[in-house]
Amino acid sequence: MDKPIPKKPVQKLELVAQYADSENNQDKPITTKEGENWRIDIFSHPVVKSRFSYKLTINNRVRIHPSPISDEQPYLFGCFSSPQEAIAAGLEEVEE
């Protein structure tokens, strides 16, 4: 009797698909997480392409980083190894 094949988490598969699309369009977020009055957009890091950064919007206002990663993207925060890690960091900012 064959064993059933375990299903992979859908969220991870969606992130991979969105990441593949983002390589062709750096202005498009890889993924987004939204709450009642906030939104976290995940992008490829502008300098270290294998890493990720987040953009935080609260009450329809984009937060600007006090020490930007790059002049072209002053709204990006952090350098994370995965989109999930970047989302977690953005959620910490939302809670403050």
C-alpha positions, 0 to 999 in steps of 0.5 A, spaced: 500 500 500 502 506 498 503 512 503 500 518 501 504 524 499 505 529 505 502 536 502 507 542 502 504 548 505 501 553 500 504 559 503 511 557 502 509 555 494 506 562 493 512 565 496 516 561 491 512 563 485 511 570 487 519 571 488 520 568 481 516 573 478 519 579 482 526 577 479 523 581 472 520 586 476 524 589 482 518 594 484 513 589 485 513 586 492 515 578 493 509 578 498 504 582 502 501 581 509 496 586 511 492 588 517 486 593 519 491 599 518 498 596 516 501 593 510 508 589 510 511 588 503 517 584 502 522 585 496 529 583 494 534 586 498 537 592 493 544 590 495 544 583 497 540 579 492 539 573 495 536 576 501 530 580 503 527 587 506 520 589 508 516 596 507 512 598 512 505 602 511 501 604 517 495 608 516 496 609 509 503 612 510 509 609 508 515 609 513 522 611 511 528 608 514 532 613 518 539 610 515 536 608 508 539 601 505 540 605 498 538 612 496 533 609 491 529 605 496 529 609 502 523 605 505 526 598 505 528 595 512 533 590 514 536 584 510 533 578 512 535 570 509 527 569 508 521 573 506 518 570 513 523 572 517 522 579 514 515 579 515 516 577 522 521 583 523 515 588 520 510 585 525 514 587 531 515 594 528 507 594 527 506 592 534 511 597 537 
